[in-house]
Each structure stands twice: as C-alpha cells, then as structure tokens.
Amino acid sequence: MLHRAVRQDDATTLRIVLNNMHADPSTNDDDAIRTAATRGNAAIVRALLADARVEPGAQYNAAIKVAASLGHARVFQLLLHDTRVDPSQDFQTLLRLAGTKGHSHIVDMLLQDPRFDPSADNNIAIRSAVCRGAELLVNRLLCDSRVDPQAALPAAAKGGHVDVVQIGRAHRLNSSHLVI
C-alpha cells in the first residue's frame, strides 16, 4: 500500500500508512524515496523524509541524482537540505546531470551550497563542462569567482572551442561573451 501511494502521488494515504500501519518506507533499498524523486512529488518526498527509517542517500545518492537529472527543483532542494544526504561526494555528477540538461535552477542551488567548491580537483567542473560543450554549465561556472577561467582554455582548445580560447587569452572569461 505504501508503494502504491507513492506511485499514485497520494500524500494523504502515504501519511496514514506510515502513521497507522507501521509500513516500512525503507524496504527495497529505499525504493520509495527514489520513486518519489523520479515522479517529482515534493509532498511525497517531504512525508518520506519525515520518517527516520528512510535513508534518502541510499544507492549512492540515487534520489538526489534523479531529481537533478529530471529538473525536479523542489525535490532536489528538499534532498539537498536533508542531513542524511551527502551530495558533496557527488558534486561533479550532480553538476553534470543538471547542467547538461539545462536545469539552471539546480546548478545555481549547487553553486550556492557552501559544501561545494566548483574549483575543486584543479577546476575539473569547468574543464569537464567545456569538453562536453555544456554551455549553460560553463556560463554558470564562469560567473562563480572561485572558478579559474584559465582552467577552461586547454579543454576549449583541444575541443575546438576557439571562441573560448580567444576570449580567455584576451581577458578573464566573461560569460556574456562565451560561445561554445
């Protein structure tokens, strides 16, 4: 009944099942939270997060990854702020999932989170974004003062992104002039 309530986006039934029937929402390796994140239903996710038995970071943070990938901003935000989720271990993956699919609101949430440093690992975020041609992500990263725009130049040159190379040589990269 619990999984049916999640699949049918029925928050009222879910609360009743959790409170009165003592159903375990962590069964099947916390499938309920992943399903709710996939469906993008913030009310269901909130109800599940209220239950201490739920492990929203299960399956290598699968719930927050799917929310990032599908652009479910409210669900992503709920998971990002839950102390049982450690998104810092998947920062690059979350950036890639959201950024390459154009989910700027999720990229912005990640960049505003103090647990993340987009310049980590020798600016791998900007280098990877340039290699993938992820214009939205490159633009967002270049607006962050922690990112070294010069780190993008070798990847841009190798990938044939001439405009990035020219702009970078002339001046600190300016996202309003960036063309990938």
Secondary structure as UniProt FT lines:
FT   HELIX           2..7
FT   TURN            8..9
FT   HELIX           11..20
FT   TURN            25..26
FT   HELIX           27..39
FT   HELIX           42..49
FT   TURN            52..53
FT   TURN            56..57
FT   HELIX           58..70
FT   HELIX           73..80
FT   TURN            83..84
FT   HELIX           87..90
FT   HELIX           91..99
FT   TURN            100..102
FT   HELIX           104..112
FT   TURN            114..115
FT   TURN            118..119
FT   HELIX           120..132
FT   HELIX           135..142
FT   TURN            145..146
FT   HELIX           149..151
FT   HELIX           152..158
FT   TURN            159..160
FT   HELIX           162..170
FT   HELIX           175..177
//
